[in-house]
Amino acid sequence: MRQSRTQQRDNARWLAGVDLGAARSVSRVVLRLPAGWGARTQTLSLQAGADGSTFTAVKAAAAYAFDPAADNTVTLTLPATVQRWFRLTVTANSGWPAGQLSEFEVRSS
């Protein structure tokens, strides 16, 4: 499921509103930028929650390279977690002053 809404909170940009409709086991999140965009590195962390208002970290902050040679795609792998809501926080981006994504896919285990 894809949905993106950018909001600012605590000096970080986060994408909110990925709702799977029900709690599901998830072990991968695939992130994409448009294929024609230039390379950039973004520092990302992933949180998940059951109710859309309380989130816990499922992937610690780390730098991820979006490279046009790899279709500007990054895959986050994590231990399987059963959650309904997922939120991605972007704290740095070498290509723009805010976080950027065109697709945010949450994949079942």
Contact map, one row per residue, 1 for C-alpha under 8 A:
1110000000000000011100000000000000000000000000000000000000000000000000000000000000000000000000000000000111000
1111000000000000010000000000000000000000000000000000000000000000000000000000000000000000000000000000001110000
1111100000000001110000000000000000000000000000000000000000000000000000000000000000000000000000000000000100000
0111110000000011110000000000000000000000000000000000000000000000000000000000000000000000000000000000000100000
0011111000000011100000000000000000000000000000000000000000000000000000000000000000000000000000000000000000000
0001111100001111000000000000000000000000000000000000000000000000000000000000000000000000000000000000000000000
0000111110001111000000000000000000000000000000000000000000000000000000000000000000000000000000000000000000000
0000011111111100000000000000000000000000000000000000000000000000000000000000000000000000000000000000000000000
0000001111111100000000000000000000000000000000000000000000000000000000000000000000000000000000000000000000000
0000000111110000000000000000000000000000000000000000000000000000000000000000000000000000000000000000000000000
0000000111111000000000000000000000000000000000000000000000000000000000000000000000000000001000000000000000000
0000000111111100000000000000000000000000000000000000000000000000000000000000000000000000111000000000000000000
0000011110111110000000000000000000000000000000000000000000000000000000000000000000000000111000000110000000000
0000011110011111000000000000000000000000000000000000000000000000000000000000000000000011110000000010000000000
0001111000001111100000000000000000000000000000000000000000000000000000000000000000000011100000000000000000000
0011111000000111110000000000000000000000000000000000000000000000000000000000000000000111000000000000000000000
0011100000000011111000000000000000000000000000000001000000000000000000000000000000001110000000000000000000000
1111000000000001111100000000000000000000000000000000000000000000000000000000000000001110000000000000000000000
1000000000000000111111000000000000000000000000000001000000000000000000000000000000011100000000000000000000000
1000000000000000011111110000000000000000000000000000000000000000000000000000000000011000000000000000000000000
0000000000000000001111100000000000000000000000000000000000000000000000000000000000010000000000000000000000000
0000000000000000001111110000000000000000000000000000000000000000000000000000000000110000000000000000000000000
0000000000000000000111111000000000000000000000000100000000000000000000000000000001111000000000000000000000000
0000000000000000000101111100000000000000000000000000000000000000000000000000000011110000000000000000000000010
0000000000000000000000111110000000000000000000000000000000000000000000000000000111100000000000000000000000011
0000000000000000000000011111000000000000000000000000000000000000000000000000000111100000000000000000000001111
0000000000000000000000001111100000000000000000000000000000000000000000000000111110000000000000000000000000111
0000000000000000000000000111110000000000000000000000000000000000000000000011110000000000000000000000000001111
0000000000000000000000000011111000000000000000000000000000000000000000000011100000000000000000000000000111100
0000000000000000000000000001111100000000000000000000000000000000000000001111000000000000000000000000001111100
0000000000000000000000000000111110000000000000000000000000000000000000001111000000000000000000000000111110000
0000000000000000000000000000011111000000000000000000000000000000010000111100000000000000000000000000111100000
0000000000000000000000000000001111101000000000000000000000000000010000111000000000000000000000000001111000000
0000000000000000000000000000000111111000000000000000000000000000000000110000000000000000000000000000010000000
0000000000000000000000000000000011111000000000000000000000000000000100110000000000000000000000000000000000000
0000000000000000000000000000000001111100000000000000000000000000000100000000000000000000000000000000000000000
0000000000000000000000000000000011111110000000000000000000000000000100010000000000000000000000000000000000000
0000000000000000000000000000000000011111000000000000000000000000001100000000000000000000000000100000000000000
0000000000000000000000000000000000001111100000000000000000000000111100010000000000000000000000100000000000000
0000000000000000000000000000000000000111110000000000000000000000111000000000000000000000000011100000000000000
0000000000000000000000000000000000000011111000000000000000000011110000000000000000000000000111100000000000000
0000000000000000000000000000000000000001111100000000000000000011110000000000000000000000011111000010000000000
0000000000000000000000000000000000000000111110000000000000001111000000000000000000000000011110000000000000000
0000000000000000000000000000000000000000011111000000000000011111000000000000000000000001111100000000000000000
0000000000000000000000000000000000000000001111100000000011111100000000000000000000000001110000000000000000000
0000000000000000000000000000000000000000000111110000000011111000000000000000000000000111100000000000000000000
0000000000000000000000000000000000000000000011111000001111100000000000000000000000000111100000000000000000000
0000000000000000000000000000000000000000000001111100001111000000000000000000000000111110000000000000000000000
0000000000000000000000000000000000000000000000111111111100000000000000000000000000111100000000000000000000000
0000000000000000000000100000000000000000000000011111011000000000000000000000000000111000000000000000000000000
0000000000000000000000000000000000000000000000001111110000000000000000000000000000011000000000000000000000000
0000000000000000101000000000000000000000000000001111111000000000000000000000000000011100000000000000000000000
0000000000000000000000000000000000000000000000001011111000000000000000000000000000000000000000000000000000000
0000000000000000000000000000000000000000000000001111111100000000000000000000000000000000000000000000000000000
0000000000000000000000000000000000000000000000111101111110000000000000000000000000000010000000000000000000000
0000000000000000000000000000000000000000000000111000011111000000000000000000000000000000000000000000000000000
0000000000000000000000000000000000000000000011110000001111110000000000000000000000000000000000000000000000000
0000000000000000000000000000000000000000000011110000000111110000000000000000010010000000000000000000000000000
0000000000000000000000000000000000000000000011100000000011111000000000000001010000000000000000000000000000000
0000000000000000000000000000000000000000000111000000000011111100000000000000000000000000000000000000000000000
0000000000000000000000000000000000000000001111000000000000111110000000000000000000000000000000000000000000000
0000000000000000000000000000000000000000001110000000000000011111000000000000000000000000000000000000000000000
0000000000000000000000000000000000000000111100000000000000001111100000000000000000000000000000000000000000000
0000000000000000000000000000000000000000111100000000000000000111110000000100000000000000000000000000000000000
0000000000000000000000000000000000000011110000000000000000000011111000000100000000000000000000000000000000000
0000000000000000000000000000000110000011110000000000000000000001111101111100000000000000000000000000000000000
0000000000000000000000000000000000000111000000000000000000000000111111111000000000000000000000000000000000000
0000000000000000000000000000000000111110000000000000000000000000011111110000000000000000000000000000000000000
0000000000000000000000000000000000000000000000000000000000000000001111110000000000000000000000000000000000000
0000000000000000000000000000000000000000000000000000000000000000011111111000000000000000000000000000000000000
0000000000000000000000000000000111100000000000000000000000000000011111111000000000000000000000000000000000000
0000000000000000000000000000000111101010000000000000000000000000011111111100000000000000000000000000000000000
0000000000000000000000000000011110000000000000000000000000000000011001111110000000000000000000000000000000000
0000000000000000000000000000011100000000000000000000000000000001110000011111000000000000000000000000000000000
0000000000000000000000000001111000000000000000000000000000000000000000001111100000000000000000000000000000000
0000000000000000000000000001111000000000000000000000000000100000000000000111110000000000000000000000000000000
0000000000000000000000000011100000000000000000000000000000000000000000000011111000000000000000000000000000000
0000000000000000000000000011000000000000000000000000000001100000000000000001111110000000000000000000000000000
0000000000000000000000000010000000000000000000000000000000000000000000000000111110000000000000000000000000000
0000000000000000000000001110000000000000000000000000000000000000000000000000011111000000000000000000000000001
0000000000000000000000011110000000000000000000000000000001000000000000000000011111100000000000000000000000000
0000000000000000000000111100000000000000000000000000000000000000000000000000000111110000000000000000000000000
0000000000000000000001111100000000000000000000011100000000000000000000000000000011111100000000000000000000000
0000000000000000001111110000000000000000000000011111000000000000000000000000000001111100000000000000000000000
0000000000000000111100100000000000000000000000011111000000000000000000000000000000111110000000000000000000000
0000000000000001111000000000000000000000000001111001000000000000000000000000000000111111000000000000000001000
0000000000000111110000000000000000000000000001110000001000000000000000000000000000001111100000000000000000000
0000000000000111000000000000000000000000000111100000000000000000000000000000000000000111110000000000000000000
0000000000011110000000000000000000000000000111100000000000000000000000000000000000000011111000000000000000000
0000000000011100000000000000000000000000011110000000000000000000000000000000000000000001111110000110000000000
0000000000111000000000000000000000000000011100000000000000000000000000000000000000000000111110000010000000000
0000000000000000000000000000000000000000111100000000000000000000000000000000000000000000011111001110000000000
0000000000000000000000000000000000000001111000000000000000000000000000000000000000000000011111111111000000000
0000000000000000000000000000000000000001110000000000000000000000000000000000000000000000000111111000000000000
0000000000000000000000000000000000000111100000000000000000000000000000000000000000000000000011111000000000000
0000000000000000000000000000000000000000000000000000000000000000000000000000000000000000000011111111000000000
0000000000000000000000000000000000000000000000000000000000000000000000000000000000000000000111111110000000000
0000000000001000000000000000000000000000000000000000000000000000000000000000000000000000010110011111000000000
0000000000001100000000000000000000000000010000000000000000000000000000000000000000000000011110011111100000000
0000000000000000000000000000000010000000000000000000000000000000000000000000000000000000000010010111110000000
0000000000000000000000000000001110000000000000000000000000000000000000000000000000000000000000000011111100000
0000000000000000000000000000001111000000000000000000000000000000000000000000000000000000000000000001111100000
0100000000000000000000000000011110000000000000000000000000000000000000000000000000000000000000000000111110000
1111000000000000000000000000111100000000000000000000000000000000000000000000000000000000000000000000111111000
1100000000000000000000000000111000000000000000000000000000000000000000000000000000000000000000000000001111100
1000000000000000000000000101110000000000000000000000000000000000000000000000000000000100000000000000000111110
0000000000000000000000000111110000000000000000000000000000000000000000000000000000000000000000000000000011111
0000000000000000000000011111000000000000000000000000000000000000000000000000000000000000000000000000000001111
0000000000000000000000001111000000000000000000000000000000000000000000000000000100000000000000000000000000111
